Amino acid sequence: MREDVTKRAETVAEMAPGDSVTAGVLAGYKSRFSESPPLNNPPLTYLDGAEAPAYLLTNGKRGIGRGTKRKTDSPVGDRRTVILVTGRRTLCLIGKDEDDDVIEIPHEAVADVTTKSGFRAHRLALRTPRKMYHCWVHRKTDKTTLNAAAEFIETHQQDSPDAIDGDDTANRVMYRGRPVAPQDTTHETEDSDQTTYYRGQPIDDDSD
């Protein structure tokens, strides 16, 4: 089974347009900037059928921010966060003790895409009609790769972002294979989503 996953990971990595997609991360035996396995299961196993990532991003402890960049769902222990940008969605995988958390943001639900480059971390920010998603990205990630991932998502956006299956949010959150009820974010504001600056440079803390 492990050998099959590794072979498939090598094939998928070769198909990617850039070098951010690596067989080691897809197969789950190391992270992008660490030798630790990022998740409980190989990231490749979370993809459907012939689905393949065009870009692969990771972060250490920051995880994924929902609503504001400080309110994050973060990995535990030595686990990491893996972000797969495929032709139809941004798939965020967050390493936990047992089952990894999965946040799926389909491209048709994205209203705006921006990137932020910080002194200690970067971010890929996806805005949906109901919520902002902050995908923290390791500081060693090349800015060209970050921007390319954002442009890729933009090319797959729709003019009018759609809600999903009648939900009042634009993402699917899964836990142990079952959808989790969306949180009420009606009263969330951007007041707590402020960037800290040091000597004129934005500081977005992260470690891997």
FENDA-V861220 format. One line per field, one symbol per residue. ss: DSSP state (@ for helix, = for strand, . for the rest). psi: psi as a letter, one per 40 degrees, with the letter a starting at -180 (. if undefined). burial: 1 if it has 9 or more other C-alpha atoms within 8 Angstrom, else 0. Layout:
ss=???
psi=???
burial=???
This chain:
ss=.@@@@@@@@@@@@@@.......@@@@@...............@@@@......=======....===.....==.......======..======......======@@@========...========...=======....@@@@@@@@@@@@@................====..==................===..===.....
psi=ddddddddddddddeieaedhiddddeeeiidfiehhdidihddeeihbehihdihiiicedahhhcieegihiiibeiihhhhhaeeihhhhhhadchiihhhgideehdihiihhideiiihhhhiddihhhhihidehhddddddddddddeeiidhhiihfeieifihhihfeiihhiihfdeiiedefihhihfehhhgiii.
burial=0000110011011001000011111111111100011111011100100001111111111111111110011111001111111111111111110011111111111110101011111111111111111111111010001110110011011100101100001111111000000000000000000000000001110101
